[in-house]
């Protein structure tokens, strides 16, 4: 799962570079 997230971040980071805080927040929601 983590590898998929890293790939997702790599792909989207090139385009939009989402805020790290927002990514962490979403990851916390995925992992209770």
Backbone as XML, in Angstrom:
<?xml version="1.0"?>
<chain id="A" units="angstrom">
  <residue number="1" name="UNK">
    <atom name="N" x="0.846" y="-1.203" z="0.000"/>
    <atom name="CA" x="0.000" y="0.000" z="0.000"/>
    <atom name="C" x="0.881" y="1.252" z="0.000"/>
  </residue>
  <residue number="2" name="UNK">
    <atom name="N" x="1.908" y="1.241" z="0.824"/>
    <atom name="CA" x="2.786" y="2.415" z="0.926"/>
    <atom name="C" x="3.444" y="2.703" z="-0.422"/>
  </residue>
  <residue number="3" name="UNK">
    <atom name="N" x="3.875" y="1.670" z="-1.121"/>
    <atom name="CA" x="4.526" y="1.868" z="-2.423"/>
    <atom name="C" x="3.561" y="2.526" z="-3.393"/>
  </residue>
  <residue number="4" name="UNK">
    <atom name="N" x="2.291" y="2.110" z="-3.356"/>
    <atom name="CA" x="1.284" y="2.712" z="-4.228"/>
    <atom name="C" x="1.105" y="4.181" z="-3.906"/>
  </residue>
  <residue number="5" name="UNK">
    <atom name="N" x="1.104" y="4.497" z="-2.604"/>
    <atom name="CA" x="0.953" y="5.898" z="-2.191"/>
    <atom name="C" x="2.143" y="6.712" z="-2.684"/>
  </residue>
  <residue number="6" name="UNK">
    <atom name="N" x="3.341" y="6.149" z="-2.546"/>
    <atom name="CA" x="4.543" y="6.856" z="-2.988"/>
    <atom name="C" x="4.466" y="7.127" z="-4.484"/>
  </residue>
  <residue number="7" name="UNK">
    <atom name="N" x="4.018" y="6.140" z="-5.251"/>
    <atom name="CA" x="3.894" y="6.336" z="-6.698"/>
    <atom name="C" x="2.850" y="7.406" z="-6.979"/>
  </residue>
  <residue number="8" name="UNK">
    <atom name="N" x="1.752" y="7.364" z="-6.223"/>
    <atom name="CA" x="0.686" y="8.359" z="-6.404"/>
    <atom name="C" x="1.242" y="9.750" z="-6.138"/>
  </residue>
  <residue number="9" name="UNK">
    <atom name="N" x="2.020" y="9.873" z="-5.072"/>
    <atom name="CA" x="2.607" y="11.172" z="-4.724"/>
    <atom name="C" x="3.568" y="11.614" z="-5.826"/>
  </residue>
  <residue number="10" name="UNK">
    <atom name="N" x="4.392" y="10.684" z="-6.314"/>
    <atom name="CA" x="5.367" y="11.029" z="-7.351"/>
    <atom name="C" x="4.666" y="11.580" z="-8.586"/>
  </residue>
  <residue number="11" name="UNK">
    <atom name="N" x="3.610" y="10.894" z="-9.015"/>
    <atom name="CA" x="2.906" y="11.307" z="-10.235"/>
    <atom name="C" x="2.238" y="12.656" z="-10.043"/>
  </residue>
  <residue number="12" name="UNK">
    <atom name="N" x="1.537" y="12.819" z="-8.926"/>
    <atom name="CA" x="0.768" y="14.045" z="-8.727"/>
    <atom name="C" x="1.660" y="15.178" z="-8.217"/>
  </residue>
  <residue number="13" name="UNK">
    <atom name="N" x="2.757" y="14.822" z="-7.592"/>
    <atom name="CA" x="3.658" y="15.859" z="-7.083"/>
    <atom name="C" x="4.252" y="16.642" z="-8.253"/>
  </residue>
  <residue number="14" name="UNK">
    <atom name="N" x="4.447" y="15.956" z="-9.367"/>
    <atom name="CA" x="5.005" y="16.633" z="-10.542"/>
    <atom name="C" x="4.004" y="17.663" z="-11.066"/>
  </residue>
  <residue number="15" name="UNK">
    <atom name="N" x="2.713" y="17.321" z="-10.991"/>
    <atom name="CA" x="1.687" y="18.187" z="-11.577"/>
    <atom name="C" x="1.244" y="19.281" z="-10.615"/>
  </residue>
  <residue number="16" name="UNK">
    <atom name="N" x="0.867" y="18.902" z="-9.400"/>
    <atom name="CA" x="0.250" y="19.883" z="-8.497"/>
    <atom name="C" x="1.046" y="20.096" z="-7.218"/>
  </residue>
  <residue number="17" name="UNK">
    <atom name="N" x="1.836" y="19.116" z="-6.825"/>
    <atom name="CA" x="2.551" y="19.180" z="-5.549"/>
    <atom name="C" x="1.598" y="19.509" z="-4.400"/>
  </residue>
  <residue number="18" name="UNK">
    <atom name="N" x="0.755" y="18.553" z="-4.021"/>
    <atom name="CA" x="-0.190" y="18.764" z="-2.924"/>
    <atom name="C" x="0.545" y="19.008" z="-1.608"/>
  </residue>
  <residue number="19" name="UNK">
    <atom name="N" x="-0.117" y="19.690" z="-0.704"/>
    <atom name="CA" x="0.504" y="19.991" z="0.584"/>
    <atom name="C" x="0.733" y="18.698" z="1.366"/>
  </residue>
  <residue number="20" name="UNK">
    <atom name="N" x="1.912" y="18.578" z="1.952"/>
    <atom name="CA" x="2.257" y="17.364" z="2.687"/>
    <atom name="C" x="1.295" y="17.148" z="3.841"/>
  </residue>
  <residue number="21" name="UNK">
    <atom name="N" x="0.910" y="18.227" z="4.510"/>
    <atom name="CA" x="-0.015" y="18.108" z="5.637"/>
    <atom name="C" x="-1.323" y="17.479" z="5.190"/>
  </residue>
  <residue number="22" name="UNK">
    <atom name="N" x="-1.807" y="17.898" z="4.023"/>
    <atom name="CA" x="-3.076" y="17.366" z="3.529"/>
    <atom name="C" x="-2.928" y="15.890" z="3.191"/>
  </residue>
  <residue number="23" name="UNK">
    <atom name="N" x="-1.779" y="15.512" z="2.625"/>
    <atom name="CA" x="-1.544" y="14.105" z="2.296"/>
    <atom name="C" x="-1.531" y="13.264" z="3.564"/>
  </residue>
  <residue number="24" name="UNK">
    <atom name="N" x="-0.825" y="13.737" z="4.590"/>
    <atom name="CA" x="-0.751" y="13.004" z="5.851"/>
    <atom name="C" x="-2.139" y="12.858" z="6.446"/>
  </residue>
  <residue number="25" name="UNK">
    <atom name="N" x="-2.919" y="13.914" z="6.364"/>
    <atom name="CA" x="-4.281" y="13.880" z="6.903"/>
    <atom name="C" x="-5.087" y="12.790" z="6.208"/>
  </residue>
  <residue number="26" name="UNK">
    <atom name="N" x="-4.964" y="12.698" z="4.897"/>
    <atom name="CA" x="-5.692" y="11.683" z="4.138"/>
    <atom name="C" x="-5.176" y="10.291" z="4.477"/>
  </residue>
  <residue number="27" name="UNK">
    <atom name="N" x="-3.868" y="10.163" z="4.670"/>
    <atom name="CA" x="-3.297" y="8.859" z="5.008"/>
    <atom name="C" x="-3.814" y="8.402" z="6.365"/>
  </residue>
  <residue number="28" name="UNK">
    <atom name="N" x="-3.949" y="9.332" z="7.309"/>
    <atom name="CA" x="-4.465" y="8.977" z="8.631"/>
    <atom name="C" x="-5.896" y="8.478" z="8.516"/>
  </residue>
  <residue number="29" name="UNK">
    <atom name="N" x="-6.664" y="9.055" z="7.602"/>
    <atom name="CA" x="-8.048" y="8.622" z="7.416"/>
    <atom name="C" x="-8.080" y="7.218" z="6.827"/>
  </residue>
  <residue number="30" name="UNK">
    <atom name="N" x="-7.128" y="6.921" z="5.928"/>
    <atom name="CA" x="-7.090" y="5.590" z="5.319"/>
    <atom name="C" x="-6.683" y="4.547" z="6.355"/>
  </residue>
  <residue number="31" name="UNK">
    <atom name="N" x="-5.718" y="4.895" z="7.199"/>
    <atom name="CA" x="-5.263" y="3.961" z="8.241"/>
    <atom name="C" x="-5.803" y="4.408" z="9.589"/>
  </residue>
  <residue number="32" name="UNK">
    <atom name="N" x="-6.831" y="3.724" z="10.099"/>
    <atom name="CA" x="-7.421" y="4.096" z="11.402"/>
    <atom name="C" x="-6.443" y="3.863" z="12.542"/>
  </residue>
</chain>
